[in-house]
Amino acid sequence: MQFEGRVWKYGDDVNTDVIIPARYLNTSDPDELAKHAMEDLDETFVKEVQPGDIVVAGKNFGCGSSREHAPIALKAIGVSCIVAGSFARIFFRNSINLGLPILESGEAAAAAEKGDTLRVDLATGKIENVTRGATYQAKPFPEAVMKIIQAGGLMNSIRDEVLAREATYAQ
């Protein structure tokens, strides 16, 4: 899987309360959550983000509460992937479970600026800053994790596996 998109750059310790403020947690509707993504941190984000754009941040992205609403909101608004120096563990797992690609690369995150274009290859972990002509390496995901992301999340991956087994048994 490859993505190319415009960078939205943020700093360290971006917590789930600013990714999707708690006042909107009365719904789990992805489209409704998307309308409020990042609004307490960057009021221009919701108005200007385009499908395929990439969020780039420093260390500990997604810290705070364990709400799944945060990666749901980012995925629903069209963020293709997130590149950060590091991720809070629960946000990392929630993102994978929901099919939102994330890569850890402190170098790529530090060098990118808002508006740059990044090209990301999840299979190899290669992150290319097209704007600056620089390439960085993140650790690629194992095949099992790639299957989850490609399926659009853990539940979709499980469904696909069950249906494939049923089809095999039906023969």
C-alpha positions in Angstrom: 0.0 0.0 0.0 1.3 3.4 -1.0 0.0 6.9 -0.1 0.9 10.3 -1.3 -0.4 13.4 0.4 0.1 16.8 1.8 1.5 17.2 5.3 -0.4 18.5 8.3 2.4 19.0 10.9 1.9 18.9 14.7 4.3 18.7 17.7 4.8 16.3 20.6 2.1 14.9 22.9 -0.9 15.4 20.7 -3.6 13.8 22.8 -6.9 12.2 22.0 -8.7 15.1 23.6 -7.5 17.5 20.8 -7.8 14.9 18.1 -11.5 14.6 18.9 -12.7 16.7 21.8 -14.7 14.9 24.5 -17.8 17.0 23.9 -18.3 15.0 20.7 -18.1 11.6 22.2 -21.8 11.2 22.4 -21.6 9.6 18.9 -19.5 7.0 17.2 -20.7 8.0 13.7 -17.5 8.5 11.7 -18.9 11.2 9.5 -20.0 13.3 12.5 -16.7 12.7 14.3 -14.8 13.8 11.1 -16.5 17.2 11.3 -14.7 18.0 14.5 -11.3 16.3 14.0 -8.4 18.4 15.4 -10.6 21.5 15.9 -9.2 22.4 19.3 -5.6 22.2 18.0 -6.0 23.5 14.5 -9.2 25.2 13.4 -8.1 25.2 9.7 -7.7 21.4 9.6 -11.4 20.4 9.2 -11.9 23.2 6.6 -8.9 22.4 4.5 -7.8 18.8 4.9 -8.2 16.8 1.7 -8.6 13.0 1.2 -5.2 11.5 1.2 -3.5 14.1 3.3 -1.0 12.9 5.9 -0.7 13.9 9.6 2.9 14.2 10.8 3.7 14.7 14.5 6.4 14.5 17.1 6.6 12.0 19.9 3.7 10.3 21.8 1.0 11.0 19.2 -2.4 9.9 20.5 -1.6 10.0 24.2 -4.4 10.5 26.7 -7.6 8.4 26.8 -8.0 5.2 25.0 -10.9 6.3 22.9 -11.2 4.8 19.5 -13.0 7.9 18.3 -9.7 9.6 17.6 -8.4 7.3 14.9 -12.0 7.0 13.6 -12.3 10.8 13.2 -8.9 11.0 11.3 -9.7 8.1 9.0 -13.2 9.4 8.3 -12.0 12.8 7.3 -9.7 11.3 4.8 -6.3 11.1 6.4 -4.4 8.4 4.5 -1.8 7.8 7.2 0.1 9.2 10.2 3.8 9.5 10.5 5.1 10.4 14.0 8.2 10.1 16.1 6.3 7.7 18.3 2.7 6.8 19.2 0.9 6.1 22.5 0.5 2.4 22.7 -3.3 2.3 22.8 -3.6 4.8 19.9 -1.2 2.6 17.9 -3.3 -0.5 18.5 -6.6 1.3 17.9 -5.3 2.7 14.6 -4.3 -0.7 13.4 -7.6 -2.3 14.5 -9.5 0.4 12.6 -7.3 0.2 9.5 -5.6 3.6 9.8 -2.0 3.3 8.7 0.7 4.7 11.0 4.5 4.7 10.8 7.1 5.7 13.3 10.0 7.8 12.0 11.4 10.6 14.2 13.6 11.7 11.3 10.8 11.9 8.7 8.5 13.7 11.2 11.2 16.2 12.3 12.1 17.1 8.7 8.6 17.5 7.2 6.9 20.8 7.2 3.2 21.7 6.8 2.3 21.6 3.1 5.1 19.3 2.1 4.2 16.2 0.0 5.0 12.8 1.4 5.0 9.5 -0.4 4.7 6.5 2.0 5.1 2.8 1.2 3.7 0.7 4.0 5.1 -2.6 2.7 8.7 -1.3 2.8 8.5 1.4 5.4 9.9 4.0 3.0 8.9 7.6 3.6 9.8 10.0 0.8 9.5 13.8 1.3 8.9 14.7 -2.3 9.0 18.4 -1.6 12.5 18.2 0.0 13.9 15.3 -2.0 14.7 13.3 1.1 14.0 9.6 2.0 13.6 8.1 5.4 13.1 4.5 6.6 10.5 3.3 9.1 10.0 -0.2 10.2 7.5 -1.9 7.9 4.6 -3.8 9.3 4.6 -7.6 9.4 2.3 -9.4 6.9 -0.4 -10.1 9.4 -0.7 -6.4 10.3 -0.6 -5.4 6.6 -3.6 -7.7 6.0 -5.6 -5.9 8.8 -4.8 -2.5 7.3 -5.5 -3.6 3.7 -8.9 -5.0 4.9 -9.8 -1.6 6.5 -9.5 -2.9 10.0 -9.4 -5.9 12.3 -13.1 -6.7 12.1 -13.1 -6.6 8.3 -10.0 -8.7 8.2 -11.6 -11.4 10.4 -14.8 -11.3 8.3 -12.7 -11.7 5.1 -10.9 -14.7 6.7 -14.1 -16.4 7.8 -15.7 -15.9 4.4 -12.6 -17.3 2.7 -12.6 -20.4 5.0 -16.4 -20.9 4.4 -15.8 -20.7 0.6 -13.0 -23.3 1.0 -15.2 -25.7 3.0 -18.1 -25.3 0.6 -16.1 -26.7 -2.2 
